[in-house]
Amino acid sequence: MNEPMSTLSSAAVQLPIASRMDGLRGEGAFEVLASARALERKGRQILHLEIGEPDFPTAPHIVEAGVRALQNGETKYGPAGGILELRVAIANHLASHGINAAPDDVIVTPGSKPILLYCALALLENGDEALIPDPAYPIYDSAVRFAGATPITYRLDSSTGFAPDVDAISASITSRTRVLVLNTPQNPTGGVIDEGRLNALAQLAEANDLIVIVDEIYRPFNYGASQPPSILTISGMRERCILVDGFSKAYAMTGWRLGYGLVPTPLASRFALLALNDHACVPAFVQRAGIAALTGTQEPLHSMINEFAARRALMADRLAAIPGVRIDAPAGAFYAFPNVSDAIQAAGITSAQLATKLLQEYGVALLPGTAFGAAGEGYLRLSFATGRADLDKALTLVHECFRSLSS
Ligand SMILES: Cc1ncc(COP(=O)(O)O)c(C=O)c1O
């Protein structure tokens, strides 16, 4: 099919693009997905291990609730912060994890991403500093820069299972530090922050008067014997934390765009104003689907977690068998983050060049660790939110590629 061509002349108008736009960054996952789709349009077969999107369909009872809402005429504007029934369902859900959440402090957004942007816009002045992990989900850096503030990275290292080094974070705090961003379970490393570290981080936040933005969107995907509690359950932290969470991962609802923030009470009306200015409200049928997700059977979530646990083991075993690759099975989320530095150093290439080679020559789409920050050099991220048959084929091809590097 021919794609329509633009008929606009690019030379005609000098657009006055605001300098803050230079702060915005893209997402490697979407960029690689676009390159993979372009190859597919040319007839190539691509195995998709790049995007963090469960391959499971949204459960039927959730879809039905959305369809029913549309049929019942729920097609109008609604409250900016979300309909009360969903905010109540979210508050109850969080209470079941020990988090004290009043429905009025919940802001419902189209996906959880807007909450990250709202945090940056509402909390950071020009020149303020925000502590963010490296490697990390790239939107933290982008949102902070867009707000005119400076991201200060703290390194996540495989020696601690990619959990933050509290002393190193403490040493990075200056008089301009306002915000500490935590993500647990973490994208891309799968690291989970244990209870001891959460307590130490809470003390650090209190001592330095920091607001903690904690992204727990991968909470259900935890493969350890027990789930560490949320930092919001620690005394005094609910008032200084913003919880970022959503339906994309747990309920396989990426395309519905449904997420939320739990904010300290004084921020709730500010975040609702940001939502009002930004998108007015999340469509009511999407919110009804969200209520069904939280209050209906959790069986689809549990079977997805069991399947991901099996894939995690498969992934870790197969990657560990490749010479030049080091991997510990991830503690959480649904990504393998193998260290490939021995192999790429021997071959004289970077992890980005290796990822490109895997896509172009082997048809395997995955991400270089550097898509998540400079500390990701020497790593690859492979999503196991992809069916086992495809994972199996992809891992055979990855092995072949590494063999070709060393020959
Ligand atoms: C750590 C993390 N936070 C937030 C998001 C945003 O997800 P959504 O906007 O679909 O809720 C993602 C998506 O990949 C993520 O990995």
The ligand as an SDF file (V2000), in Angstrom:
LIG
                    3D

 16 16  0  0  0  0  0  0  0  0999 V2000
    8.5570    1.4180   34.5940 C   0  0  0  0  0  0  0  0  0  0  0  0
    7.3910    1.8390   33.7670 C   0  0  0  0  0  0  0  0  0  0  0  0
    6.5780    2.8080   34.2230 N   0  0  0  0  0  0  0  0  0  0  0  0
    5.5410    3.2540   33.5220 C   0  0  0  0  0  0  0  0  0  0  0  0
    5.2510    2.7170   32.2790 C   0  0  0  0  0  0  0  0  0  0  0  0
    4.0910    3.3090   31.5140 C   0  0  0  0  0  0  0  0  0  0  0  0
    3.0940    2.4350   31.2520 O   0  0  0  0  0  0  0  0  0  0  0  0
    1.6240    2.9310   30.8880 P   0  0  0  0  0  0  0  0  0  0  0  0
    1.6830    4.3730   30.5070 O   0  0  0  0  0  0  0  0  0  0  0  0
    1.1950    2.0370   29.7760 O   0  0  0  0  0  0  0  0  0  0  0  0
    0.8100    2.7590   32.1490 O   0  0  0  0  0  0  0  0  0  0  0  0
    6.0560    1.7060   31.7490 C   0  0  0  0  0  0  0  0  0  0  0  0
    5.8000    1.1540   30.4110 C   0  0  0  0  0  0  0  0  0  0  0  0
    6.5650    0.4140   29.8390 O   0  0  0  0  0  0  0  0  0  0  0  0
    7.1560    1.2540   32.5170 C   0  0  0  0  0  0  0  0  0  0  0  0
    7.9730    0.2860   32.0800 O   0  0  0  0  0  0  0  0  0  0  0  0
  1  2  1  0
  2  3  1  0
  2 15  2  0
  3  4  2  0
  4  5  1  0
  5  6  1  0
  5 12  2  0
  6  7  1  0
  7  8  1  0
  8  9  2  0
  8 10  1  0
  8 11  1  0
 12 13  1  0
 12 15  1  0
 13 14  2  0
 15 16  1  0
M  END
$$$$
